[in-house]
């Protein structure tokens, strides 16, 4: 791209609106405009300059404010959709239930559609992460596209400007004064007293104040980029863990998200309020039943022993015993294990007796572990029971086949094959709670004797290495907001014109009222010519101020 040569002889980059040296307008639009656009000091931006290569097109796409706003709207819309129904993370017993069945049961057709479209794990989906990444890229490119030319322009801005630059400012004044040199000296003195940074050059003054506020939006963007980086890091292994674990009494299981660590549930304790203990809760107890006063899990933490095989039950190293109580989590190696939920009296095992129907003679008893059932139960003397199939949460028969709605033993049902010396080929029987079905009349039956229950604790395992990154990004973001909101960049140009004439101009990125107050003080002190606010020239109150002639 060829450079633009100004009348003053300075060569400006292609796309420049105002000459970097004198401030003359360089484009037809700027020349015809009564007021010039000072957002980026009229400097050339890359997105408005290069438009040929594929890199230019990508750069221009992401530098567009419209595209950035569109991405933000898309992120907000998808985030809102993710709140319609609970996310996968918050579904009770996520590791033990069919997630699709959960949504269908609780939310019907809408839940099925929600699941099939992948909204149930919205914030870990590849397309949501892609949207976050695109938003970050848009912020970075848009910021670089604007902040680099802005920095260069402000760093090398000239004190003396061409009259066409002064005439196109919103605050503009031109007039004669009694003593030009005296007025200029007094103006410089007063501007310094008002804490402006003052530069003088060849009969011209540039007074500047609050330039740092111009970087507020870009500090703001930096904080937002750091925040988005923290969000993206949550998708990488080791940075963020938020897992659910249902642990039965007496059970030892690996902690999800914490490789090499294992937790044993020694005992679950539930304490409830009673009317005698606390009269405050008596009415509520009558209305809803028992109210939990405290529930806790007494656990033992283990880890893989050095040199041992991972997960080897005989090679676990004791770490510590702990009682996990609500708001008092188990802490280790950056992880926190919280007490979140519980289930009481879950079936642990069921004991049956094999009986001859005609004589009601018992051939023995067998106990089925409902979590890890055995395939065959030997009763001696050639008698055994084979477990052909097991339905932990029996939910009726569909198309001639029994079905289970979950792997939790809420309503166990079994298909037994009973083998005895008199029936070497065995007899088949379907046994459920209060229900027994036989394909033909059997000589033997499996009779329920007793059941053993145990409590189950619901734990949440969390680890968040991104928390401080998010916090740091948030702090930087708020610094940028304050920097851009509570300060403003003010500039006042005063320079000699012809003879006894002085020309003055002023610009600020916001809060024009304060800039005019400062100009009024300088005018009163230094006898400067009157000025106009050309944005509101028709208003009599703003038309002419500081007329000391």
N, C-alpha and C positions, 0 to 999 in steps of 0.2 A: 504494500500500500504506500502511495506517495505521500510525503509530508505536506502540510499546509503552511505556506509562507505568509506571514502577516505583513501588513504595511510597515510595521516597525522593524522588519527584517528577521524576526524570530521564526524559526522553523518549529511548527507544532505537529504532534503525531496526528495521523489521519483520524477523523472523528471528533477532534477537539471543537468545542462550541465557543469558548472564550480563549483568547490568546493568553498563554502562560505568562508572558512578560507584561503586556500593557492592558490586557482585558478587553480588547476590541472584539466584537462579535465576529465569528468566522463562518457561520452558516446563514443561509437566507432566512430561515425561521427566526434565528436570534436577532438578525438585523431588523426584521419587521416587528419584532415584539417590543412592547413598551417597557416591560419588566423582564429581566433575564432570570433564568432558572439557576439558582446557586447551590442546588443540592450536592453536586459533586464538583463544585467550582468550575463547571464547564469543561472538565477534563475528559479525555477520550477513555471510554471503557472498552475492554476487550470484546464483550458480547455485542457491542454496536460497531465493531471495527472489522473483525475477521469472521467471515461467514461461508468459507469455501470448503474446507476439509471436514471429514467426519468428526474430528476432535472439536472443531469450531461449532458444529451443529449440536454435539452433546453438551458442550460448555454453554452455549446459548440457551439450550433447553432447560438446564438446571439453574441457570442464573435468572430465569424469569420469575418475577414475583407471583404471577398468576399460577405458574406450575407449582411453586412452593405452597401457595395457599390451597391449591387443589389436593396436594399430597397431605397437608394437615387435615383437611376435611375428610379425606379417605381414612386417615388414621383414627380420627375422632369417631367416624361412623362405624368402623369395624370394632373399635373399643366398646362402643355402646352396644353393638350386637352381642359382644362377648359377655355382657352383664345381664342379658335377658334370662338366661338359665344358668345354674351353677356350672362352673368349669370343672373339668375332669378332676382337678386337684381337690375340690371340695365335696366330691361325692363320697358319702360314707362307704367305707370298706372298698375303696377303689380297686385294690389288688384282688379282691375276692368276688366281685360281682361282674356280671356282664353289663358293660357300660351302656350299650345300645338298649338292652332290656330296661335298664333304669330310666333312661329318657322316655322310652315308650310308655312305661308304666305310670310315670308321674306327669308327663306333659303331652301324651297322646301323639297325634300326627305331627304337631309342631315340634315335639321333642325328637321324633324320628328324623324329620327334615333337618333339624339343628345338628343332629349327630352325623348324618350322611354328608352334610356340607362341610364338616370339619370344624364347626364353631365350638365344639365341646373342649377343644384344646387350642383356643384362639391365639393366645399370646406366645405359644411355642411353635405355631405354624410357620412354614417357610415363607408364605406370602405376607404375613404380618411382619416378620423380621425383615423381609425385602422392603416393605413400605417404610419401616423405621430407618433402614439403610439409605433409601432414596431421600428421605427427609434430611438425614445428616449430610448427604452429598449436596443436596440443594442448598442447605444453609452454608456449607463451606464454600461452594463455588460462588454463590450470590454475594457472600461477604468479601471474598478475595476480589471479585469483579469490581466491587465498589470501594473497598477500603484502600487498595493499593494506589489507584489514581487520586483518591482524596488525600492520602498521606503525602504524595509527591507534590500535589498542588499547594497544600497548606504549608509544607516545609519550605518551598521556594517562592512563595507569593511575594510580589513586588510591593514596595511602599507607594510608589507613584504609579497612578493608573491613567489611562486615556480618558478623556472627557466623555466619550461614548459609553464607557463602563460605568462611570459615576452617574450619568444621566439615566441609565436604565435600572438603578437601584430603587427600591421602594421608598427609602428615606433619601430625599435629595433637596439641596438648597444651593442657591447661587445669588451673590449680591456683593455690593461694595462695602468696605469698612474704612474707618478713618485712618488706622495705622495697621497695615497688613502684618508687619513683623511683630508688633506688640500683640496683636490678636493671636497670631500663631504661637508665640511664646506662652501667653496665658492659657491657651487651649492645651498646650502640652503639659503645663504645670497642673491644671485641673484634672486632666485625664489620668495623670500619675497619682493624684490624690484620690481618685476614684478607683484605684488599683487596676488600671489598665496597663498592659505591656505596650510601651510607646516606642515606635521607630520613626526616625526622621531621615529624609533624603531629598536633597535638591528642592527645597521649598514644599515638601509634602510630609504629612503625618499619617501614620497608620497606627491606630490604637486598637488593641485586641484583648479580649478577656474571655476566659472560660472555654478555650479551645478543646480542653480534655473532654468536654461534654459530647463532642462530636464522635468520640470513640465509644460512647455508651452502648449503642445498638450492637457494635461488634464485640464488645465485652460480653454483652447479653448473649450473642450468638455463640461465643466461645463456651460460656457456661452451659448452654443448651446442647452443644456438641459433646461436651464432657458427660453430661447427663445421658444422652443417647448412647454414648460409648458404654457407659455402665449398664444400660438396658441390654445392649447387644452382648456384652460379656456374660450376662446371665445364661445365655444359651451355650456357653462353652463349659465342658466338664471341669469340675473343681471350683468354679466361681460361685455357683448358686445351687443350693439343694433345698427342695421343699417336698418331702415325701411323707406318705401315710403308712403306718404299720399297725395292724391289729395283732396283738400278742396275747395268747391264752395263758392262763396260769400253768406254771410248770414247763412252758415251752421256751426253747431257745432258738432265735432266728437271727439271720444276718440283717444288719441295719441297711435298708436301701439308701443309696447315695453316699454311704460311708464304708467304702470297701475295706475289708480286714477287721471290721468291728462287729460284735455280736451282742445281743441283749437277751437276758433270761428274765422272765416274769416270775418272780418268786411268790408274790401274793398281791391280789388287788383288794383294796379296802375302801368300803363305802360307808360314810356316816351320814345320817339323816337327822333333821330336826324333829323333835317330839313336842307335843302340846305341853307336857310337864316341864320341859327344859326351857321353852321360850314361848310365852303367850302371844308374842307378836306374830308368830307364824301359824297360830291355831286356825284362824279363818282360812288361810291359804291351804293348809293341810287338809281341812275338810273339803275344800273345793277341788284340789288337784291331786291329793294323795301325798305321798312322801316327797319331801324337798331335800335335795342333797346339801349337806353341810360341808362335807369334805370328801373328795375321792382322790386316791393316790395309788401309785404302783410302786411296790418294793421290788427293785430290779438289781441285777448284777451285770456289769459290763465286762465283756471279754474282748480280746483281740488275738489275731493270729500270732503264735509264738515265732520267735526268730528262727529261721531255718526249717520251720514246719511247713507242711502242705496247707495251702489255704482252705479253710473250712473244716479241717480235721477236728472232730469233736474231742479227741484225746490230746490235741496239741494247741488248745486255747489257753491264753495267758490271762489270768485274773487282772482286772484294772481297778474296779472299785464297786462297792455296794452303794446304792442310793435310793432314796424315796422321792419319786417324781410326784409333785403336787402342782395343782393349777397355779400358774405364775411363778413356779419354782422349778425350772427345767434342769435336766441333767446336762452339764457342760463338759465337753472334752474335745480337744484338738480342733477348736473352731466350730464344733457342732453343738446344737442345742436340741434336746429331746423334750418336747412339751406334752403334758397330759391334756388331751382334748376331748375324749369321749370314752364311753364304756358300754358293754353289753353284759347283762346279768344272766346267769343260769343258762348258758349255752350248753347244749347236749355234748358230753364228752364221749360217752360210751353207752352201749345198750347190751344187756345180757338176755339171752334167749335159752329156752330149754327145748330140746328135741324130745317129743313125746309120741308114743304109739297111741293112736286114737282109741282103738277098741278097748285096750286094757288100762289106758291112762298111765302107762309105765314110762318113767323118764329114762332116756338113754344117755343123758348128760347135759351139761350146760356149756355155753360158749359166749364169750364177750367180744363184741365188735368195737374196735376203736374207730370212731366216726371221722377221724381226720386221716388216719393211715390204716384202713382196713386190710386184713389179711385175705388172700384168695381162698384158703382152705382152713377149716377148723376141725382138727382131729378130736374125736370123742372116745377113741379106744375100741378094741374088738371089732375092727373093720367098719366102724361107724364114723362118718365124717360129713360135714356140711360144706359145700362149695358155694362161695359167693359169686354168682354169675354176673350180677350187675347191682349197682348202688346208685340211688338217687337221693342226694343229701337234702334237697329242698323240693320234695315231690309236689308237683303242681297239676296233677291230673293226667289223663291219657288222651293223646292226640294222634289221630290216624292209626290207632291200635298200638301206639308206643308210649310208654310212660315218659314224662319229661320233668326235668328239674330246672327251676328258675334261677338257682344260684348254687354255688358250691358250699354254702354255709349250712350246717346240719340243723335247720329249723324244723323240718318235717321229714325225717328219714324214711326211705322205703327201700326194700331189698327184693332181689330175685334169688331164691335159694334153690340149690340142688341137693336133696337129702339122700345120702347113700347109706344103705344098711345091708347086712348079709342077706336078708330076705328080699331086698330090692337093689340088686347090684347095679342095675341101669339107672337107678336114682329116680326121685320124684321131684317135679318142679313146683314151686310155690312162690307167689308174689305176696310179700308181707309189708304192710304199712301200718301206721298208727290207727287202730280201730278198724282195720281192713285187711282181709286175707282173700286172695283169689287163687283158684287152682284150675288148670286146664282140664283136669279130670279128677275124679275122687281119689284122694291120697290116703294111704294107711298111716302116714306120719305127718306131724305138724310141728312148726316152730312157734313156741309160745313165748311171748314177752314176759320177762321176770322183773327186771329193774333197769334203772338208768342212772347214770352218774353225770352231774353237771359241773360246770366251772365258769368263772367269770372271764371276760375278755376286755382288755384295756385298749383304748384307741390312742395312739401316739403319733406325733408329728415330728419329723426330723428336719431341722433347718440349719442351713449354713449360708451366709451371705458375705462374700468378699467384695461385693460391689457397693455395699452400703456407703462406705466412705467416699467412693467415687461419685455416687449420686448426691451425697451431701455436699461435696466440694463443688460439683457442677451447679447445684442449687444456690450455693453462696455466691459463686461467680455471676450467675444469672441475676441475682438480686442486686449485686453491686452495679451491674450494667444498667438495670432498671433505674436505680437511684441516680446513677451518673447521668443518664439521658433525660431523667424526669425533673430533677431539682436544680440543674444548672443549664445554662444556655451559652452559646458561642456568639459574642457580640463583637462587631467591628465598626469602627468609625474612620472614614477617610476625610482628611482636610488638606487642601492644597491650593496654592496660588493659581489664579487664572490669568486674566489680562489686566494690567494696571493695578487698580486697588480692589479688584474682585477676588473673592474667595469662593471656592466650590467645596461643598461637603456632602457626604453620602454615608449611609449607615445600613448595616444588615445584621440580622440575627436569625438563627434557625427556629426560634420561638420566643414568646414573651416580648412582643414589640413594645408593650407599655413600659417596661423597665428600661429598654434602650432609649425610648423617647424621654423618659425622666432624666437619664444621664445626659442626653443631648441638651435638654433644657438647662441643666446646671452649668454645662460647659458654655452654652450660648450666653447665659446671664453673666458669667464671669469674664468671658473673653470677647464679648461684643461680636459674635459671629453672625453671618446673614441668616435670615429665617429659612426654615425648611418645611417641606410638605411630606405627609404620609400619603403617597400616591395610590395606595391600595384603597384608601377611604377619602379620596380628595374631595368628594362632594359633601362630606360632613364638615360643618362649619367649625366644630370643636377641634378637628384635627387638621384643618386646612393650612393655617399659618401659625407657627409658634416661634417664640424667641425673637420677635421683631424689635430690635433695639435701635433702629435707624431714626 
